[in-house]
Amino acid sequence: MGIISWIILGLLAGAIAKFLLPGRDPGGFIGTTVIGVAGAFIGGWISARWLDHPVAKNFYDGATWASAIGGALVLLIAYRIFFGNSRN
């Protein structure tokens, strides 16, 4: 996958993570993209390192999507823990 594919995957993974964890948090479109792309990289690294399932180079691989969404969920939860009350 190229860098554009990772950005698209990250954007969609971030949007799905925000859909699964609704709530008020800052970010918008750019924040969703950054959390999603970083989550895709972190999820892929965790999948390859500890789950013994390297991420495929295919955009439509289910494990790639699951690891990207899982990584984005982890980052979104951490973001809310550390910066959740900064908007009050």
C-alpha positions, 0 to 999 in steps of 0.5 A: 500500500502506498502513503495515500492508501494509508491516509485513506485507511487511517481516515476511515479507521479514525471515523469508525473509531469515533463512531464506536466511541461517540462523545465530545472530543476535539479534533474534527477532520484533521484530528480524526485523520491523525488519530486514524493514521497513527492508530493504523500504524500502531495497530499494524505494529502490534498485530505483527509484533505480538499477534504473529499476523503481519499486516498484508499489503492488500487494502481490502484485508480484514486483518489490516482493517481490524488492526487499524480500527483497534489501534485508532480506538486505543489512541482515541481512548488514550487521547480522551484520558489525557486531554478529555477535560481540556475543553471545559 
